[in-house]
Amino acid sequence: MNIAVAGTGYVGLVAGVCFAEVGHTVTCVDVDEKKVKLMESGVSPIYEEGLEELMKKNNATGRLKYTTDYASAYAGADAIFIGVGTPEMPDGSANLSFIATVCRQIAESVVHDCLVVVKSTVPVGTNDKVEQFIKDFLDKDVKVEVASNPEFLAQGTAVHDTLHAARIIIGTESKEAETKLMEIYEPFHLPIVSVKRRSAEMIKYACNDFLALKISYMNDIANLCELVGADIEDVAKGMSYDKRIGERFLNAGIGFGGSCFPKDTKALKFLAKQNGYELKTVEACVDVNTRQKTRLYEKAKDRMITFDGLKVAVLGLTFKAGTDDLREAPSSDNIKLLLEQGADIYAFDPAGVPRAKLQFPEGEIGRGRMNYVASPEEALDQANICFVFTEWPEIKSIRPADYKRLMKIPLVYDGRNLYSTEEMREEKVEYYSIGR
Ligand code: UDX
């Protein structure tokens, strides 16, 4: 099958590469000429394990191409996948302007019947609008049908999540569209759930928001554990044996970040409101998460007279390990507050520093100062206080004795529960974590 993919971010590029890997002929379309050149040379614009290997392999076979020339890419395609971003608007709704641009380009370019597949996360009902919008701008006698095919990959494991997905969701309004999508996914040998378009769109939000709820629930229970003397790690372990609950996504911490959960919870809340419905569970999930993100900072503020002029070690910047993404990362909220309080921050992150520097440039910021260092040891050296924000292996490998040895005052606020409280106590590290 001849496939064109619009957008080369996490969703578009990973999908394109994986389609080529299973044997389809794929053209990835992006507006950025430099990015296209980079991808042609086998370099991935995103940090994703295993992606570059697959790009190089499939570039070499000639099955995977990149272009800025959307017109030729769309003209020759049997199916066009849309994987562009749907960022959050100030009111929590999804910004569909990138999707709209692609729709107009598709309408201008197609010369024979084709299927347009929306992979981006879009509010329920958007696929109907996409189909209408394309039809409005179409000036040739061709049939363009739209299908929904939401993406469930997680950053850091995107290639694996795509090639070994738990299921493929396809949402179509006709037998032809369903058959074509089934054919495209046949070589993946994965379970396919075929539903109507609006249900497919809803499945994506329902899944993400359910997982986000699970995390907020665990964070809520963790905070209560602290008050009543229970240990959230033991509680989670006890819960995990119940198959109805499941063992994953039970980790309490400093709240969820990233490009999906924060955006998709707000978007579903917005959609409900638009339809005159109050989605109380998701609203609570968002509130709990907002509070959780700065919980450690608040605890530290209670303990300290001031952060002014203190050396603050920050271990981990990205919203989770295995990615260079800082979108909605809890570290940002905390760093902002610490800088406002005059902290001299020494931050370490194995992948997130270049992006972090765009948000917090090195040097004086307000009353505080931002420094970036190449190792956790440098961050900890003579530090007065340390915050752990991401569970990178490089950070996990720091032992309790290292905090004691390196820091001026061994005072650690750990948002990822990386250490046992006993171990820290034995090493005489003053240790605060979540739910213990
Ligand atoms: C998520 C979904 O997992 C994926 O299916 C969807 O397509 C996009 O959104 P992603 O944002 O890449 O993927 O990361 P994920 O691993 O789900 O983590 C999201 C956030 O939740 C991170 O900040 C992570 O640290 C946090 N988290 C996750 C917890 O706090 N506790 C957990 O138990 C799991």
Boltz pocket constraint, residues with backbone or C-beta under 6 A from the ligand:
constraints:
  - pocket:
      binder: B
      contacts: [[A, 151], [A, 152], [A, 153], [A, 154], [A, 155], [A, 156], [A, 208], [A, 211], [A, 215], [A, 248], [A, 249], [A, 250], [A, 251], [A, 252], [A, 253], [A, 254], [A, 255], [A, 256], [A, 257], [A, 258], [A, 259], [A, 260], [A, 261], [A, 319], [A, 320]]
      max_distance: 6.0
